[in-house]
Amino acid sequence: MRNRERSSWPAGLRSPVTHVPSNPILLLAALLLFSLFSCNRDPWEEHMDDAVQAYQEGRIQDAQRSFQTALRDAEAFDAKDERIVTTLNNLGNVLVVQGRIHDAVPLFERAARVTEAIDATANLTLATQLGNLAEAYRLQGQYAKAVSTYERTLEMAEALLGPSHHDIAKLLNNMALAKQGQGHYEEARQLYEKAIPIYENDPDAFALELAAALNNQGELLRLLGRLEAAETTHQRALGIRKTINPRQPDVGHSLNNLATVYYAQGRYAEALELYEQALNLFKAVVGENHPIIATTLNNLGEVHRQQGDLQRAEPLYRQALSMKEQLLGPNHGDVAYIVNNLGTLYYTQGRYDRAEPQFQRSLAISEELLGPTHPFVALNLNNLGELYRLKGEYDKALPPLERALKIARANAGRHHPTQAVTLNNLALIHQAKGELELADRFYTEALEIFAETLGAEHPDVAQTLENYGRLLEQMGQGEAAEAIFERARKIRGQ
């Protein structure tokens, strides 16, 4: 007999546990953390020094204002003055720290143009600046631009440094993350497999970088549904980090990410244990009031929500949200993630009138910070559309879902599993409206994309198969429907 008790939507809402990357080994230029004091400092030097001091003291808004003033000072210099590049990079980085990626990208683009105007020949300064720009594009979700810029950077860097230099591994790692964002998982896997051996050639010198690359590879394996391999890879990264220093924040990050694998496997008790370990380590290392504490509280809340313990989940989400708002401001990107998850909690409780403003707020923050075509904007739109669908407001649900699909296709072509989720949700709407042939087309495409990106036996495929089977029953194709239900049962191990 078919299991009729399952929900009719497959993870239609996206409320993922927050993965904590090892902040991908970035080429993104660091702030100039040195004093600019001299006997006769000009205004630019004074403002740069003020900005650096403010940044070191954690006064990010003050640092931003001082860098902005320094940039105005630098505009008086020659158009090819390197101080313009320095100021643009530093201001861009401060905006990135605040989650204002959309505002940072034009600064990195200009810095790259000035750098190339200074010297357009292949050189390490230009390669580094192009790497900065590529990473800014990746953070903004402009994955195609990021990949093409990384490819140019990699070609230049390999010619200058050779293919086995550790900076080449950094570029390979970062380009893999961009490919991963596109949903080009196989290409990302190949890039990690090129990067990791470079670090393994000298594991003592590059232990931290090796652990970071392994961490990112583990996340890719998790996305692919290869959970046992993901677990092994994350455990290796965790072991390296513990050997270096068992009380460093990166150990907490690895605990957090290994817990996401257990979460995906349904091993909720083990996931909770690791999140608690990460939380205790972070509190000991960075104190009680830090953004990473809020991230871990959010993850704990997500596990409790998945277990159905909504009364324990809600205060964790609220504590995490309050902390992020206090530390980062009410319009930071991290706030948008938690607001989305809080909306998902209300959705799960059937409190739709409370869920909708949360999804709307998350969408507004994301569009402002990341731009209208970022993948997280598509996730917000998907969730909002799914909420309207469940309320029976089909005509209101279609525009956000159609826009989410358009964004996903623009960013990743036809090769990302999030497109399959949105196609599934669109199919459900057309099915409910009696537009059965259109629903059939959407389900078919969703299943094709799942098979291409995650494999035909991935757990996410089962729910879409069950939905498709119900459509085929509705269309009078009972035999075909039964074959589809049988495929779903095999995936679920029933």
N, C-alpha and C positions, 0 to 999 in steps of 0.2 A: 504493500500500500504506500502511496505517496504521503509524505509528511506535509500536511496542510497548515501546520501551526506557524510556519515561518513567515516573517514579514515579507511583503511583496516588493520591498525595495532593497537593493544590495548596497549597503554602505552608501546610500544615496547622499547622506550627509557626511561630510568629511570633517572629523574632529580628531586628527591624529595626535598621538603622543608626540611631544616636541623633541625631535632628534637634536642632539647637541653635537655638531661637527667639531672636529679637532681644529679649530678654525683652519679650514683648509690652508695648506701651506701657501700663504699668499705672497705675491710679489708686491702687493699694495704698499706703497712707501710709508714708512713710519714717520711720525712727527719728528721734527728737528729738536730732540731733547738735549739741547746744550745751550749754554748761556751765550748771548750775543753781545755781552758787555765789551765796550772798547772806550778809549779815551773820549772820542767824539762820535757818539752814536747818532745816526740819522733817524728820522721818525719811523722809517720802515723797520729798522733794527729794534727800536724801542717797542713797537707794537708786536713784533714777532716774539720778543723776549717776554712781554706780558702774556701773550697767548700761550706760549710754552709753559710758563709758570702756572697759569690758570689750569691748563690741561693736567699738569702733574698733580695739582691739588684737587682734581676732580670737579673743577668749576667749568663744566663743558660749555655752558651758554656764554660765560665770560670769554672763554678761549675762542669760541666762534666769532664773537663781536670783535675781538682784537685781531684775529686773522682777516676778517672782512675789512677792517681799517687798514691793515698792512697791505691788503690787495689794492685798495684805493691809492695807497702810497706808491705801490709798485707800478701802477699804470703810468706814472710819470717817467719811468725808466725807458730805455730803448726797447722796442717791441720784441727783440730777441734776447733780452736779459734773463739769465738763468734764475734770478730772484723771483721773477713772475712764475716760473714753473714750480719753484719751491713753495711759494705761497698758495698757488692753486692746489697743489697736492695736499698741503696741510689742512687747508680749509675743507677740501673734499673729504679727507679722512675724518675730520671732526663731524661732518654731516653724516658720514657712514656710521660712526659710533652712535649717533642719535637715531639711526634708522631712516634718515632722509636720503635714501638712495637716489630718488628721482631728481633731487636738487644737486646731488654730488656729481652725477654723470657728466653734465655739461662742463664742469670744472676740469675733470680728467680729460675730456675730449680736447679742451683748449690747451691743457698742459701738453698733451701729445703733439698738437699742431705746432706749438711754440718750439718744443724740443726738436721736431723734425725740421723746422725752419732754421734752427741753429746749426744742425748738422744732419743732413738727410742720408748720409752714408751709413752702412751697417756698423753700429757701435753699441756697447753695452748700456749706455745711458738711454738711448732710444729704445732698446729692447726692454729695459726695465719699465720705461714709461708706457710702452705699448702693453706690457703685462699688467700694469696698473689699470689701464683702460679696459682691457679684456675682463679683468676681475670685476670692475665696476659694472660692466654690461651683464656679467653673470649674476651679480647680486640684484640687479634690476629685473632680471628675468628675460633679458634680451639674449637668449642663448645662441641664436644664429650669429649675431654680431660678435658675441664673446668667442665662439669657436673660430670664426674667420680671423679675428684679431689674434687669438692664441696661435693659430697656424702660422701667421706671419711672424709672430714673436719667436716661435719655436724654430722656424727655419733660420732666422737671424742668429739666435742664440747657439744653435748647433754648429753653425759655421764658425762662430767666434770661440766657442768653448769645447766643442767636441760632443759626441752623443752620450757620453757616460758621465758628464759633469753633474754634480748634485743639483745645480740650478735647472738643468734639463728635467730632472725628476720632479721638481716643483711645478714646472710648466705642464708636464704630462699629467700630474695629479690634478691641477686646476682645470685643464682642458677636459679631463675625465668628468669632473663635476659638472661642467657645462653640457657635455654630451648626456650625462645622466639627467640633467634638467630637461633636455630635449626628448627624453625617453629613448635615446639611442643606447640602450643598455649594453649591447654586445660591444659596440665601439668603446664605451667607457671601460668595460672590463679589460679590453686589450690594452688600453692606455695605463690602467693600474698595473697590469702585468709587465709593462715596460718600466714603469717608475719604481716599483718596489725592489726589483733586483739591483738597481743602481744604489739604493740605500743599503741593501744587504751586503754589498761589496765592502762596506765599511760601517758595520752596525754600531760600533762604539762611538764613532764620530757623529753619526746621524740617527741615533736611537730615537730621539723625539720625532724627527721627520718620518722615520719608518713607522712608528706607532700611529702617527696621524694618517699616513697613507693606508695603513691596514684598517684603521677605523673607517675611513671613507669607502674602502673596498667592502668592508662588512656591511655598511649601510646599503650599498648597491646589491649585495647578495640578499639582504632582507627584502628590498623592493622586488627582487626577482622571485621571491618566495622560497629561496634556497636557505631555509632557516637554520638547518644544521650547520651548513658551511658558514653562514653569517655568525652563528654562535662561536664556532671555532676561531674565526678571524678576529672577532671582538675580544675573545679571551686572550688571544696572543697579544693584541694591542694593550690590553689591560695588564698583562704580565710584564711587558716591557716598561710600561709607565710605573708600575709598582717597584720594579727593580731600580729605576732611576731615582725615584723619591715617592714613597707610599703616601705622602701627605700633600702632594701637588694637586691643584685643581683638575688637571687632565685625568687623574685617576678617577675622580668623581664623574667626569664626562664619559669615560669608558664604562663605568658602572651604570650610568644613565642609559647609554646606548645599548649595552648588553641587556638591560631590562626591557628595552623596546622590542628586542628579539623574543624574549620570554613572553611579553605581552602579545606579540603576533602569534605565538604558539599556543596561546591560551593558558600559559603557566603563570596565572595571576599572582599566586602566593609568592613565587620566586621573584616575579617582577617587583612586587611591593617591597620585598626584603632588600633588593638591590637599590631601589629608589631611596629607601630609608638609609641605607649605608651611604649613598651618595649625599643625601641631605645632611647627615651627621658630619661627613668629611668637609663638605662645603662650609658648614657653620663653624667648624674648627679652624678652617683656613682663611675664610673671607668674612666671617662674622654673620650675624643673624639677618642683616639687612642688605642684601645684594641681589642683583637681577637673577643670578643662577639659582639662588634659593627659591625665588618665585617660579622659575622654570620647572624645578623639581617638584614643587608643590602642585603645579599644574599637572604634571605627569602622574603624580599620586592620585589626584582627583580623577584623571582620565581612567586609570585602572579601576577605581571604585565605581565610576559610572558604567564601565563595561561589565562589571560584576553585578550591576543592578543596585548597588548600595548608594543611591542618589543622595541620601541624607548626609553621608560622609563626604561625598564628592563636592557638593555645593559649597560648603565653607572653605574647602581647599582652593577651589577656583576663585572664590571671592578674596581670600587672603592673597593669593598669587596676583590677582588683578590689582588689588589695592597697593601692593608693594611695587609692581611695575609702574603704576601711575605715579606713585610718589617719587620713585627713583629716576624714571625716564620721561615722565610727562604723559598726559592723557592721550596723546596722539602718536605715540611711538609704535613701530611695527610690532614689537613684542606684545603690546597691549591688544592689538588687533587679533593676534592668535588666541589669546585667552578669552577675549570677548566672544570670538567665534565658538570656542569650546563651551563657554557658559550658555550661549544660545543653543548649542546642541543638547546640553543638559535639559534646558527648558523644553526643547522639542521632544526629547525622550519622555519627559513627564507629561506631555500633552498640553503644556502651558504655551500655546502657540502665540498668544498675544504678548507674552514676555520674550519669546524667542525672536520674534521678528525685529524689534528694535536693536537687539544685540547683533543680528546678522547685518542690519543696515549700518550700524556703527562700524563694525569690522570692515565692511565694504568701503565706507567713506574714508576711513583711515588708510586703507590699503591703496585706494586710487590716488589719494593725495600724496602718499609717500613713495609709492612704487610705480605709479603711472597706470593708465587704464588698461594696459595689455599684459600685466604681470600674472604669472600663474596663480598666485594667491588671490588675486582679484577674481579669476575664473572660479576658484574654489568657493569664494564668498557668493558669487552669482549662482553657482550650482546649488549651494545650501539654501539660498533664498528661494530659488525656483522650486526646490524639493519641498520646502515648507508650504508654499502656495499650492503645490500639487496635492499635498496631503489634506489641505483645507478645502479641496475641491475647486479652487480658483484657477482653473486650467488656463484661461486666456491670460491671466496675470502671471502664471508660471512660465509660459513659453518664452517671453522675451529675455529674461535673465539666463535661462538655460541655453537658448540659441546663441546669446552673446558669449557665454562661457565656452561653448563649443568652438566658436569662431576664434576666440583668444587662444585656446589650446592648439588649434590647427595652425594658427599663425606662428606660434612659438615652436612647435615640434612636428609640424607636418601631420602625418597620419600615424604616428608611432609613439603614442603615450597612453598608458592605461587610464589616466584621468578622463580622456576623451570617451573611453568605453563606459565609464560611470555615467557621464552626462548623456551619452546616447541612450543608455538604458533608461534614464529618468525621462528623457523625451519620449521614448517608446511607451512608457507607462501612461503618459498623458494622452498620446494619440490613441492608445488602446482604450482608455477610459472614455474618450470622445467618440469611439466607434470607428476611428480611422485605422482599420486593422492592417491594410496593406502597408501604410506608412510605418506603423509600429513594427511590422515584420522587417522592413528594411533597416530600421534603426537597431533592432535586436541583432540582426545578422551582422551588421557592421561592428557593433559592440563586441560580439563574440570573436570576430576576425581580429580585431585590435588586441583583445586579451590574449588570443593565441599567439599573435606575432610578438607581443612584448613580454608577457608573463608565462606563456605556455598554456596549453589547453587544459592542463590539470591543476592550475593554480586555484586556491580556495575561493578567490573573488569571482571565478567563472561560474561557480555552482549556482549562486543566486540568480544571475542573469539567465542561466539555462532554465531554472525553474520558472522565472517570469515568462520566458519564451515558450516554454511548454504550456503554460496556461493560455497564452495567446493562441497557440496552435489548436488547443482544445476548443477555444471560442470560435475558431475558424472551421471547426468540424474535421480537423485532421488528427483524429485520436491516435492513430498508429504512430505518426511522426512525433506527436506529443509524448507518447510513452517512451520512445527511444531517447528523447531529450531528457526526460525525467530520470531515466536509467543512467545517463551520463552524469547527471548531477549527483545521484546517489553514490556512484562510484567515487567521485571526487570527495564527497563527504565521508566516505568509508562506511556507508550504510549497507 
